[in-house]
Amino acid sequence: MKAKALRLPDNLLDAVKFAEKKEKIDEPTTLRKFLRLGAEKYIADSYARGEISLREAAEVLDITVRETLELLWDMGITGNVGADEILKSISIIEKNAATSKSKT
């Protein structure tokens, strides 16, 4: 783990102190928790916009794909594939299946 120095605005430090007291944890743990929550939100938003894949999200968060799916579901994100893309995929699969049948 690397150490980093940074300046934080007073309102963020107030939130850190609040969480420290509420959860009875120390400042460094609280700061790491806040950073993790922010990172998860950032990655989840990137995934929801279709900017990254599920596998990329899992790699960045250093968790399994299954854990990433559960995290996204908990955040209300069910996927980044729209109905049009699903219908197009189904059409391609059906065409491939029909081609395979005609060859046998």
TORKOLNU-88770 format. One record per residue (C-alpha): residue number from 1; x, y, z. Coordinates in steps of 0.25 Angstrom, whole numbers. Layout:
TORKOLNU-88770
<site><seq>NUM</seq><x>X</x><y>Y</y><z>Z</z></site>
...
end
This chain:
TORKOLNU-88770
<site><seq>1</seq><x>0</x><y>0</y><z>0</z></site>
<site><seq>2</seq><x>5</x><y>14</y><z>-4</z></site>
<site><seq>3</seq><x>4</x><y>26</y><z>5</z></site>
<site><seq>4</seq><x>-1</x><y>39</y><z>-2</z></site>
<site><seq>5</seq><x>-2</x><y>53</y><z>3</z></site>
<site><seq>6</seq><x>-14</x><y>62</y><z>-1</z></site>
<site><seq>7</seq><x>-22</x><y>74</y><z>3</z></site>
<site><seq>8</seq><x>-37</x><y>72</y><z>6</z></site>
<site><seq>9</seq><x>-47</x><y>83</y><z>7</z></site>
<site><seq>10</seq><x>-53</x><y>85</y><z>21</z></site>
<site><seq>11</seq><x>-67</x><y>80</y><z>17</z></site>
<site><seq>12</seq><x>-61</x><y>67</y><z>13</z></site>
<site><seq>13</seq><x>-53</x><y>66</y><z>26</z></site>
<site><seq>14</seq><x>-66</x><y>68</y><z>33</z></site>
<site><seq>15</seq><x>-72</x><y>57</y><z>26</z></site>
<site><seq>16</seq><x>-60</x><y>48</y><z>30</z></site>
<site><seq>17</seq><x>-61</x><y>52</y><z>44</z></site>
<site><seq>18</seq><x>-76</x><y>49</y><z>44</z></site>
<site><seq>19</seq><x>-74</x><y>35</y><z>38</z></site>
<site><seq>20</seq><x>-62</x><y>32</y><z>48</z></site>
<site><seq>21</seq><x>-71</x><y>35</y><z>60</z></site>
<site><seq>22</seq><x>-84</x><y>28</y><z>54</z></site>
<site><seq>23</seq><x>-76</x><y>15</y><z>50</z></site>
<site><seq>24</seq><x>-65</x><y>16</y><z>61</z></site>
<site><seq>25</seq><x>-54</x><y>15</y><z>51</z></site>
<site><seq>26</seq><x>-41</x><y>23</y><z>50</z></site>
<site><seq>27</seq><x>-38</x><y>34</y><z>40</z></site>
<site><seq>28</seq><x>-30</x><y>26</y><z>30</z></site>
<site><seq>29</seq><x>-40</x><y>15</y><z>29</z></site>
<site><seq>30</seq><x>-51</x><y>25</y><z>27</z></site>
<site><seq>31</seq><x>-43</x><y>32</y><z>16</z></site>
<site><seq>32</seq><x>-40</x><y>18</y><z>9</z></site>
<site><seq>33</seq><x>-55</x><y>15</y><z>10</z></site>
<site><seq>34</seq><x>-59</x><y>28</y><z>4</z></site>
<site><seq>35</seq><x>-49</x><y>26</y><z>-7</z></site>
<site><seq>36</seq><x>-54</x><y>12</y><z>-10</z></site>
<site><seq>37</seq><x>-68</x><y>17</y><z>-10</z></site>
<site><seq>38</seq><x>-65</x><y>28</y><z>-20</z></site>
<site><seq>39</seq><x>-57</x><y>18</y><z>-29</z></site>
<site><seq>40</seq><x>-68</x><y>8</y><z>-29</z></site>
<site><seq>41</seq><x>-78</x><y>19</y><z>-33</z></site>
<site><seq>42</seq><x>-69</x><y>25</y><z>-44</z></site>
<site><seq>43</seq><x>-67</x><y>11</y><z>-50</z></site>
<site><seq>44</seq><x>-81</x><y>7</y><z>-49</z></site>
<site><seq>45</seq><x>-85</x><y>20</y><z>-56</z></site>
<site><seq>46</seq><x>-74</x><y>17</y><z>-67</z></site>
<site><seq>47</seq><x>-80</x><y>3</y><z>-69</z></site>
<site><seq>48</seq><x>-95</x><y>8</y><z>-69</z></site>
<site><seq>49</seq><x>-91</x><y>18</y><z>-80</z></site>
<site><seq>50</seq><x>-84</x><y>7</y><z>-88</z></site>
<site><seq>51</seq><x>-70</x><y>12</y><z>-87</z></site>
<site><seq>52</seq><x>-64</x><y>0</y><z>-80</z></site>
<site><seq>53</seq><x>-68</x><y>-15</y><z>-80</z></site>
<site><seq>54</seq><x>-72</x><y>-23</y><z>-69</z></site>
<site><seq>55</seq><x>-59</x><y>-30</y><z>-69</z></site>
<site><seq>56</seq><x>-51</x><y>-16</y><z>-69</z></site>
<site><seq>57</seq><x>-60</x><y>-12</y><z>-57</z></site>
<site><seq>58</seq><x>-56</x><y>-24</y><z>-49</z></site>
<site><seq>59</seq><x>-41</x><y>-23</y><z>-52</z></site>
<site><seq>60</seq><x>-41</x><y>-8</y><z>-48</z></site>
<site><seq>61</seq><x>-48</x><y>-11</y><z>-35</z></site>
<site><seq>62</seq><x>-40</x><y>-24</y><z>-33</z></site>
<site><seq>63</seq><x>-52</x><y>-32</y><z>-31</z></site>
<site><seq>64</seq><x>-58</x><y>-44</y><z>-38</z></site>
<site><seq>65</seq><x>-68</x><y>-42</y><z>-50</z></site>
<site><seq>66</seq><x>-79</x><y>-48</y><z>-41</z></site>
<site><seq>67</seq><x>-76</x><y>-38</y><z>-29</z></site>
<site><seq>68</seq><x>-76</x><y>-27</y><z>-39</z></site>
<site><seq>69</seq><x>-90</x><y>-31</y><z>-44</z></site>
<site><seq>70</seq><x>-95</x><y>-32</y><z>-30</z></site>
<site><seq>71</seq><x>-89</x><y>-18</y><z>-27</z></site>
<site><seq>72</seq><x>-95</x><y>-12</y><z>-40</z></site>
<site><seq>73</seq><x>-109</x><y>-18</y><z>-37</z></site>
<site><seq>74</seq><x>-108</x><y>-13</y><z>-23</z></site>
<site><seq>75</seq><x>-106</x><y>1</y><z>-29</z></site>
<site><seq>76</seq><x>-118</x><y>-1</y><z>-38</z></site>
<site><seq>77</seq><x>-110</x><y>-3</y><z>-51</z></site>
<site><seq>78</seq><x>-115</x><y>-16</y><z>-58</z></site>
<site><seq>79</seq><x>-106</x><y>-15</y><z>-70</z></site>
<site><seq>80</seq><x>-101</x><y>-6</y><z>-81</z></site>
<site><seq>81</seq><x>-107</x><y>-13</y><z>-93</z></site>
<site><seq>82</seq><x>-119</x><y>-7</y><z>-99</z></site>
<site><seq>83</seq><x>-131</x><y>-14</y><z>-105</z></site>
<site><seq>84</seq><x>-127</x><y>-11</y><z>-119</z></site>
<site><seq>85</seq><x>-113</x><y>-18</y><z>-117</z></site>
<site><seq>86</seq><x>-120</x><y>-30</y><z>-111</z></site>
<site><seq>87</seq><x>-130</x><y>-31</y><z>-123</z></site>
<site><seq>88</seq><x>-118</x><y>-30</y><z>-132</z></site>
<site><seq>89</seq><x>-110</x><y>-41</y><z>-125</z></site>
<site><seq>90</seq><x>-123</x><y>-50</y><z>-125</z></site>
<site><seq>91</seq><x>-124</x><y>-48</y><z>-140</z></site>
<site><seq>92</seq><x>-109</x><y>-52</y><z>-142</z></site>
<site><seq>93</seq><x>-111</x><y>-64</y><z>-134</z></site>
<site><seq>94</seq><x>-123</x><y>-68</y><z>-141</z></site>
<site><seq>95</seq><x>-116</x><y>-66</y><z>-155</z></site>
<site><seq>96</seq><x>-104</x><y>-74</y><z>-150</z></site>
<site><seq>97</seq><x>-113</x><y>-85</y><z>-145</z></site>
<site><seq>98</seq><x>-121</x><y>-86</y><z>-158</z></site>
<site><seq>99</seq><x>-108</x><y>-86</y><z>-166</z></site>
<site><seq>100</seq><x>-103</x><y>-98</y><z>-157</z></site>
<site><seq>101</seq><x>-115</x><y>-106</y><z>-159</z></site>
<site><seq>102</seq><x>-115</x><y>-104</y><z>-175</z></site>
<site><seq>103</seq><x>-101</x><y>-109</y><z>-175</z></site>
<site><seq>104</seq><x>-105</x><y>-122</y><z>-168</z></site>
end
